[in-house]
Amino acid sequence: MRACALDDIPVEGALKVVLGGIDICVARSEGEVFAISDTCSHADVSLSEGDVEEGTVECWLHGSRFDLRTGKPTCLPAVKAVATYPVVIEGDDVHVKLEK
């Protein structure tokens, strides 16, 4: 499912998209594009509003970081992973595959 144009995602940054009723954080880091759940597993806030660096995104509220490849938290207070979604780049478009 087309999520956005590649140029819509800041380098070392993130963008929130809604696909199939699911809030998704599409992020670009270290030359790759990732898609994870946009909702922090510790607090109900948008991860796409946080800082992206070195393959992680930070929850702006309490500082938890999530690995963009695995969805696993890399520091407290979050202890539960967030969902990840496969990404395919086709030309200038970013497509995210939602699991059925």
N, CA, C and O atoms as a GROMACS GRO file, in nm:
protein
  400
    1MET      N    1   0.085  -0.117   0.000
    1MET     CA    2   0.000   0.000   0.000
    1MET      C    3   0.090   0.124   0.000
    1MET      O    4   0.181   0.135   0.082
    2ARG      N    5   0.064   0.218  -0.092
    2ARG     CA    6   0.147   0.338  -0.099
    2ARG      C    7   0.128   0.421   0.027
    2ARG      O    8   0.016   0.452   0.066
    3ALA      N    9   0.241   0.455   0.090
    3ALA     CA   10   0.237   0.534   0.213
    3ALA      C   11   0.264   0.681   0.186
    3ALA      O   12   0.196   0.769   0.239
    4CYS      N   13   0.365   0.708   0.102
    4CYS     CA   14   0.407   0.846   0.075
    4CYS      C   15   0.512   0.846  -0.034
    4CYS      O   16   0.553   0.741  -0.083
    5ALA      N   17   0.555   0.964  -0.070
    5ALA     CA   18   0.671   0.978  -0.159
    5ALA      C   19   0.796   0.974  -0.073
    5ALA      O   20   0.795   1.019   0.041
    6LEU      N   21   0.904   0.922  -0.128
    6LEU     CA   22   1.030   0.914  -0.055
    6LEU      C   23   1.074   1.053  -0.008
    6LEU      O   24   1.127   1.067   0.103
    7ASP      N   25   1.054   1.153  -0.091
    7ASP     CA   26   1.096   1.289  -0.055
    7ASP      C   27   1.014   1.350   0.057
    7ASP      O   28   1.053   1.452   0.114
    8ASP      N   29   0.898   1.289   0.091
    8ASP     CA   30   0.816   1.338   0.202
    8ASP      C   31   0.879   1.308   0.338
    8ASP      O   32   0.846   1.372   0.438
    9ILE      N   33   0.970   1.211   0.341
    9ILE     CA   34   1.032   1.170   0.468
    9ILE      C   35   1.164   1.244   0.485
    9ILE      O   36   1.253   1.233   0.400
   10PRO      N   37   1.179   1.320   0.594
   10PRO     CA   38   1.306   1.389   0.616
   10PRO      C   39   1.421   1.290   0.633
   10PRO      O   40   1.402   1.180   0.685
   11VAL      N   41   1.541   1.329   0.590
   11VAL     CA   42   1.659   1.247   0.616
   11VAL      C   43   1.681   1.249   0.767
   11VAL      O   44   1.682   1.355   0.829
   12GLU      N   45   1.698   1.130   0.826
   12GLU     CA   46   1.705   1.114   0.971
   12GLU      C   47   1.583   1.178   1.037
   12GLU      O   48   1.595   1.257   1.131
   13GLY      N   49   1.467   1.142   0.985
   13GLY     CA   50   1.342   1.195   1.038
   13GLY      C   51   1.227   1.099   1.011
   13GLY      O   52   1.247   0.991   0.956
   14ALA      N   53   1.107   1.140   1.051
   14ALA     CA   54   0.991   1.052   1.040
   14ALA      C   55   0.867   1.128   0.995
   14ALA      O   56   0.861   1.251   1.002
   15LEU      N   57   0.771   1.052   0.948
   15LEU     CA   58   0.645   1.104   0.899
   15LEU      C   59   0.534   1.009   0.944
   15LEU      O   60   0.548   0.887   0.935
   16LYS      N   61   0.424   1.065   0.993
   16LYS     CA   62   0.309   0.983   1.030
   16LYS      C   63   0.218   0.967   0.909
   16LYS      O   64   0.184   1.064   0.842
   17VAL      N   65   0.178   0.842   0.883
   17VAL     CA   66   0.080   0.813   0.779
   17VAL      C   67  -0.026   0.721   0.840
   17VAL      O   68   0.000   0.651   0.938
   18VAL      N   69  -0.144   0.723   0.782
   18VAL     CA   70  -0.251   0.634   0.827
   18VAL      C   71  -0.286   0.544   0.710
   18VAL      O   72  -0.328   0.590   0.604
   19LEU      N   73  -0.267   0.414   0.730
   19LEU     CA   74  -0.296   0.315   0.626
   19LEU      C   75  -0.390   0.210   0.682
   19LEU      O   76  -0.361   0.148   0.785
   20GLY      N   77  -0.501   0.189   0.616
   20GLY     CA   78  -0.597   0.090   0.664
   20GLY      C   79  -0.643   0.116   0.806
   20GLY      O   80  -0.672   0.022   0.880
   21GLY      N   81  -0.649   0.243   0.845
   21GLY     CA   82  -0.690   0.279   0.980
   21GLY      C   83  -0.583   0.263   1.086
   21GLY      O   84  -0.610   0.279   1.205
   22ILE      N   85  -0.459   0.233   1.044
   22ILE     CA   86  -0.348   0.213   1.138
   22ILE      C   87  -0.252   0.331   1.127
   22ILE      O   88  -0.210   0.368   1.018
   23ASP      N   89  -0.217   0.390   1.242
   23ASP     CA   90  -0.118   0.498   1.246
   23ASP      C   91   0.021   0.437   1.235
   23ASP      O   92   0.059   0.352   1.316
   24ILE      N   93   0.096   0.480   1.135
   24ILE     CA   94   0.228   0.424   1.109
   24ILE      C   95   0.331   0.535   1.103
   24ILE      O   96   0.308   0.641   1.044
   25CYS      N   97   0.445   0.509   1.166
   25CYS     CA   98   0.560   0.599   1.161
   25CYS      C   99   0.652   0.548   1.050
   25CYS      O  100   0.710   0.440   1.062
   26VAL      N  101   0.665   0.626   0.943
   26VAL     CA  102   0.758   0.593   0.835
   26VAL      C  103   0.881   0.679   0.858
   26VAL      O  104   0.873   0.802   0.859
   27ALA      N  105   0.994   0.613   0.878
   27ALA     CA  106   1.116   0.686   0.915
   27ALA      C  107   1.230   0.654   0.819
   27ALA      O  108   1.238   0.546   0.761
   28ARG      N  109   1.318   0.753   0.804
   28ARG     CA  110   1.439   0.733   0.724
   28ARG      C  111   1.558   0.754   0.815
   28ARG      O  112   1.571   0.856   0.882
   29SER      N  113   1.647   0.653   0.817
   29SER     CA  114   1.766   0.661   0.901
   29SER      C  115   1.877   0.578   0.839
   29SER      O  116   1.854   0.468   0.790
   30GLU      N  117   1.996   0.633   0.841
   30GLU     CA  118   2.115   0.565   0.791
   30GLU      C  119   2.094   0.513   0.649
   30GLU      O  120   2.142   0.405   0.614
   31GLY      N  121   2.022   0.590   0.566
   31GLY     CA  122   2.002   0.556   0.427
   31GLY      C  123   1.894   0.453   0.399
   31GLY      O  124   1.875   0.412   0.284
   32GLU      N  125   1.821   0.410   0.502
   32GLU     CA  126   1.714   0.312   0.485
   32GLU      C  127   1.581   0.371   0.528
   32GLU      O  128   1.577   0.471   0.601
   33VAL      N  129   1.472   0.308   0.482
   33VAL     CA  130   1.338   0.352   0.520
   33VAL      C  131   1.271   0.239   0.597
   33VAL      O  132   1.280   0.122   0.559
   34PHE      N  133   1.204   0.275   0.706
   34PHE     CA  134   1.141   0.178   0.794
   34PHE      C  135   0.997   0.219   0.822
   34PHE      O  136   0.961   0.335   0.807
   35ALA      N  137   0.916   0.123   0.864
   35ALA     CA  138   0.779   0.151   0.906
   35ALA      C  139   0.751   0.075   1.034
   35ALA      O  140   0.766  -0.047   1.040
   36ILE      N  141   0.709   0.149   1.138
   36ILE     CA  142   0.673   0.088   1.265
   36ILE      C  143   0.542   0.152   1.313
   36ILE      O  144   0.498   0.253   1.259
   37SER      N  145   0.483   0.091   1.414
   37SER     CA  146   0.364   0.150   1.474
   37SER      C  147   0.397   0.291   1.520
   37SER      O  148   0.505   0.314   1.574
   38ASP      N  149   0.306   0.384   1.499
   38ASP     CA  150   0.332   0.522   1.539
   38ASP      C  151   0.303   0.547   1.686
   38ASP      O  152   0.330   0.657   1.736
   39THR      N  153   0.249   0.450   1.756
   39THR     CA  154   0.211   0.469   1.895
   39THR      C  155   0.311   0.404   1.989
   39THR      O  156   0.336   0.283   1.980
   40CYS      N  157   0.370   0.482   2.077
   40CYS     CA  158   0.464   0.431   2.176
   40CYS      C  159   0.397   0.324   2.262
   40CYS      O  160   0.281   0.339   2.300
   41SER      N  161   0.471   0.218   2.292
   41SER     CA  162   0.414   0.110   2.374
   41SER      C  163   0.411   0.145   2.523
   41SER      O  164   0.348   0.074   2.602
   42HIS      N  165   0.477   0.253   2.562
   42HIS     CA  166   0.478   0.294   2.702
   42HIS      C  167   0.371   0.399   2.731
   42HIS      O  168   0.305   0.395   2.835
   43ALA      N  169   0.355   0.493   2.640
   43ALA     CA  170   0.256   0.600   2.656
   43ALA      C  171   0.190   0.621   2.520
   43ALA      O  172   0.255   0.603   2.416
   44ASP      N  173   0.067   0.658   2.519
   44ASP     CA  174  -0.011   0.670   2.396
   44ASP      C  175   0.022   0.801   2.324
   44ASP      O  176  -0.062   0.890   2.314
   45VAL      N  177   0.146   0.810   2.271
   45VAL     CA  178   0.189   0.928   2.198
   45VAL      C  179   0.252   0.887   2.065
   45VAL      O  180   0.292   0.772   2.048
   46SER      N  181   0.260   0.981   1.974
   46SER     CA  182   0.308   0.957   1.839
   46SER      C  183   0.461   0.950   1.832
   46SER      O  184   0.529   1.046   1.870
   47LEU      N  185   0.513   0.838   1.785
   47LEU     CA  186   0.658   0.824   1.772
   47LEU      C  187   0.713   0.910   1.658
   47LEU      O  188   0.829   0.951   1.662
   48SER      N  189   0.632   0.936   1.556
   48SER     CA  190   0.680   1.014   1.442
   48SER      C  191   0.715   1.158   1.480
   48SER      O  192   0.778   1.229   1.402
   49GLU      N  193   0.674   1.201   1.598
   49GLU     CA  194   0.708   1.335   1.646
   49GLU      C  195   0.842   1.338   1.719
   49GLU      O  196   0.889   1.445   1.759
   50GLY      N  197   0.904   1.221   1.735
   50GLY     CA  198   1.031   1.212   1.807
   50GLY      C  199   1.152   1.221   1.715
   50GLY      O  200   1.138   1.222   1.593
   51ASP      N  201   1.269   1.227   1.775
   51ASP     CA  202   1.395   1.235   1.701
   51ASP      C  203   1.433   1.099   1.645
   51ASP      O  204   1.415   0.996   1.711
   52VAL      N  205   1.486   1.098   1.524
   52VAL     CA  206   1.535   0.977   1.459
   52VAL      C  207   1.686   0.989   1.445
   52VAL      O  208   1.737   1.089   1.394
   53GLU      N  209   1.756   0.885   1.490
   53GLU     CA  210   1.902   0.883   1.472
   53GLU      C  211   1.954   0.741   1.492
   53GLU      O  212   1.902   0.665   1.574
   54GLU      N  213   2.056   0.708   1.415
   54GLU     CA  214   2.127   0.581   1.426
   54GLU      C  215   2.032   0.460   1.429
   54GLU      O  216   2.051   0.369   1.509
   55GLY      N  217   1.931   0.461   1.342
   55GLY     CA  218   1.841   0.347   1.332
   55GLY      C  219   1.739   0.334   1.443
   55GLY      O  220   1.680   0.228   1.461
   56THR      N  221   1.717   0.444   1.519
   56THR     CA  222   1.618   0.442   1.626
   56THR      C  223   1.529   0.566   1.618
   56THR      O  224   1.565   0.666   1.556
   57VAL      N  225   1.412   0.556   1.682
   57VAL     CA  226   1.326   0.673   1.698
   57VAL      C  227   1.299   0.688   1.848
   57VAL      O  228   1.278   0.590   1.919
   58GLU      N  229   1.300   0.813   1.894
   58GLU     CA  230   1.280   0.841   2.036
   58GLU      C  231   1.139   0.891   2.062
   58GLU      O  232   1.088   0.977   1.990
   59CYS      N  233   1.076   0.837   2.164
   59CYS     CA  234   0.947   0.888   2.208
   59CYS      C  235   0.974   1.022   2.279
   59CYS      O  236   1.050   1.027   2.376
   60TRP      N  237   0.912   1.126   2.231
   60TRP     CA  238   0.939   1.260   2.283
   60TRP      C  239   0.891   1.280   2.426
   60TRP      O  240   0.938   1.372   2.494
   61LEU      N  241   0.797   1.198   2.474
   61LEU     CA  242   0.740   1.221   2.606
   61LEU      C  243   0.829   1.174   2.721
   61LEU      O  244   0.855   1.250   2.814
   62HIS      N  245   0.875   1.049   2.715
   62HIS     CA  246   0.954   0.995   2.825
   62HIS      C  247   1.094   0.948   2.784
   62HIS      O  248   1.171   0.903   2.869
   63GLY      N  249   1.128   0.960   2.655
   63GLY     CA  250   1.265   0.930   2.613
   63GLY      C  251   1.294   0.786   2.575
   63GLY      O  252   1.410   0.753   2.550
   64SER      N  253   1.194   0.700   2.570
   64SER     CA  254   1.220   0.564   2.523
   64SER      C  255   1.265   0.569   2.378
   64SER      O  256   1.221   0.654   2.301
   65ARG      N  257   1.354   0.478   2.341
   65ARG     CA  258   1.398   0.467   2.202
   65ARG      C  259   1.358   0.330   2.150
   65ARG      O  260   1.360   0.230   2.223
   66PHE      N  261   1.320   0.326   2.021
   66PHE     CA  262   1.281   0.201   1.957
   66PHE      C  263   1.368   0.176   1.835
   66PHE      O  264   1.392   0.266   1.755
   67ASP      N  265   1.416   0.052   1.822
   67ASP     CA  266   1.493   0.011   1.706
   67ASP      C  267   1.400   0.008   1.586
   67ASP      O  268   1.298  -0.061   1.589
   68LEU      N  269   1.432   0.080   1.480
   68LEU     CA  270   1.346   0.087   1.363
   68LEU      C  271   1.341  -0.044   1.286
   68LEU      O  272   1.246  -0.068   1.211
   69ARG      N  273   1.441  -0.130   1.303
   69ARG     CA  274   1.444  -0.259   1.233
   69ARG      C  275   1.356  -0.362   1.302
   69ARG      O  276   1.289  -0.442   1.236
   70THR      N  277   1.356  -0.362   1.435
   70THR     CA  278   1.289  -0.468   1.511
   70THR      C  279   1.167  -0.421   1.588
   70THR      O  280   1.082  -0.502   1.625
   71GLY      N  281   1.157  -0.292   1.613
   71GLY     CA  282   1.049  -0.237   1.696
   71GLY      C  283   1.075  -0.250   1.845
   71GLY      O  284   0.996  -0.202   1.926
   72LYS      N  285   1.186  -0.315   1.883
   72LYS     CA  286   1.217  -0.337   2.025
   72LYS      C  287   1.269  -0.209   2.089
   72LYS      O  288   1.344  -0.134   2.027
   73PRO      N  289   1.229  -0.186   2.215
   73PRO     CA  290   1.284  -0.069   2.285
   73PRO      C  291   1.432  -0.090   2.316
   73PRO      O  292   1.474  -0.201   2.348
   74THR      N  293   1.509   0.017   2.305
   74THR     CA  294   1.651   0.009   2.335
   74THR      C  295   1.685   0.072   2.469
   74THR      O  296   1.799   0.063   2.516
   75CYS      N  297   1.584   0.137   2.531
   75CYS     CA  298   1.605   0.192   2.665
   75CYS      C  299   1.469   0.211   2.733
   75CYS      O  300   1.365   0.215   2.668
   76LEU      N  301   1.473   0.223   2.863
   76LEU     CA  302   1.352   0.242   2.944
   76LEU      C  303   1.297   0.383   2.924
   76LEU      O  304   1.371   0.470   2.879
   77PRO      N  305   1.172   0.407   2.956
   77PRO     CA  306   1.082   0.323   3.034
   77PRO      C  307   1.005   0.219   2.953
   77PRO      O  308   0.944   0.131   3.014
   78ALA      N  309   1.004   0.224   2.821
   78ALA     CA  310   0.931   0.124   2.742
   78ALA      C  311   0.998  -0.012   2.755
   78ALA      O  312   1.121  -0.022   2.755
   79VAL      N  313   0.918  -0.118   2.766
   79VAL     CA  314   0.971  -0.254   2.772
   79VAL      C  315   0.907  -0.344   2.667
   79VAL      O  316   0.952  -0.457   2.645
   80LYS      N  317   0.802  -0.296   2.602
   80LYS     CA  318   0.731  -0.374   2.502
   80LYS      C  319   0.761  -0.319   2.361
   80LYS      O  320   0.764  -0.198   2.339
   81ALA      N  321   0.784  -0.411   2.268
   81ALA     CA  322   0.812  -0.372   2.130
   81ALA      C  323   0.688  -0.316   2.062
   81ALA      O  324   0.575  -0.343   2.104
   82VAL      N  325   0.709  -0.239   1.957
   82VAL     CA  326   0.600  -0.192   1.872
   82VAL      C  327   0.606  -0.271   1.741
   82VAL      O  328   0.711  -0.325   1.706
   83ALA      N  329   0.495  -0.277   1.670
   83ALA     CA  330   0.488  -0.351   1.544
   83ALA      C  331   0.576  -0.288   1.438
   83ALA      O  332   0.592  -0.166   1.433
   84THR      N  333   0.633  -0.372   1.354
   84THR     CA  334   0.709  -0.326   1.238
   84THR      C  335   0.638  -0.376   1.113
   84THR      O  336   0.565  -0.475   1.116
   85TYR      N  337   0.662  -0.307   1.002
   85TYR     CA  338   0.597  -0.342   0.875
   85TYR      C  339   0.701  -0.342   0.764
   85TYR      O  340   0.789  -0.256   0.762
   86PRO      N  341   0.692  -0.437   0.670
   86PRO     CA  342   0.785  -0.438   0.557
   86PRO      C  343   0.766  -0.315   0.468
   86PRO      O  344   0.654  -0.269   0.446
   87VAL      N  345   0.877  -0.263   0.418
   87VAL     CA  346   0.877  -0.146   0.331
   87VAL      C  347   0.938  -0.183   0.196
   87VAL      O  348   1.039  -0.253   0.190
   88VAL      N  349   0.876  -0.135   0.089
   88VAL     CA  350   0.929  -0.152  -0.046
   88VAL      C  351   0.931  -0.014  -0.112
   88VAL      O  352   0.832   0.059  -0.108
   89ILE      N  353   1.045   0.021  -0.172
   89ILE     CA  354   1.057   0.146  -0.244
   89ILE      C  355   1.039   0.113  -0.393
   89ILE      O  356   1.112   0.032  -0.449
   90GLU      N  357   0.941   0.178  -0.456
   90GLU     CA  358   0.918   0.160  -0.599
   90GLU      C  359   0.927   0.297  -0.664
   90GLU      O  360   0.837   0.380  -0.653
   91GLY      N  361   1.038   0.319  -0.733
   91GLY     CA  362   1.062   0.451  -0.790
   91GLY      C  363   1.077   0.553  -0.679
   91GLY      O  364   1.166   0.541  -0.595
   92ASP      N  365   0.989   0.653  -0.678
   92ASP     CA  366   0.991   0.756  -0.573
   92ASP      C  367   0.886   0.732  -0.466
   92ASP      O  368   0.866   0.816  -0.379
   93ASP      N  369   0.817   0.618  -0.472
   93ASP     CA  370   0.709   0.589  -0.378
   93ASP      C  371   0.752   0.489  -0.270
   93ASP      O  372   0.826   0.394  -0.297
   94VAL      N  373   0.704   0.512  -0.149
   94VAL     CA  374   0.727   0.422  -0.036
   94VAL      C  375   0.599   0.342  -0.016
   94VAL      O  376   0.491   0.400   0.003
   95HIS      N  377   0.611   0.211  -0.019
   95HIS     CA  378   0.497   0.121   0.003
   95HIS      C  379   0.520   0.045   0.132
   95HIS      O  380   0.631  -0.002   0.159
   96VAL      N  381   0.414   0.032   0.212
   96VAL     CA  382   0.419  -0.041   0.338
   96VAL      C  383   0.322  -0.157   0.328
   96VAL      O  384   0.206  -0.140   0.291
   97LYS      N  385   0.370  -0.275   0.363
   97LYS     CA  386   0.285  -0.394   0.359
   97LYS      C  387   0.223  -0.414   0.498
   97LYS      O  388   0.294  -0.433   0.597
   98LEU      N  389   0.092  -0.410   0.502
   98LEU     CA  390   0.022  -0.437   0.627
   98LEU      C  391  -0.008  -0.585   0.636
   98LEU      O  392  -0.055  -0.646   0.540
   99GLU      N  393   0.019  -0.644   0.751
   99GLU     CA  394  -0.009  -0.786   0.771
   99GLU      C  395  -0.157  -0.810   0.777
   99GLU      O  396  -0.232  -0.728   0.829
  100LYS      N  397  -0.200  -0.922   0.724
  100LYS     CA  398  -0.343  -0.955   0.726
  100LYS      C  399  -0.372  -1.057   0.832
  100LYS      O  400  -0.487  -1.097   0.849
   0.00000   0.00000   0.00000
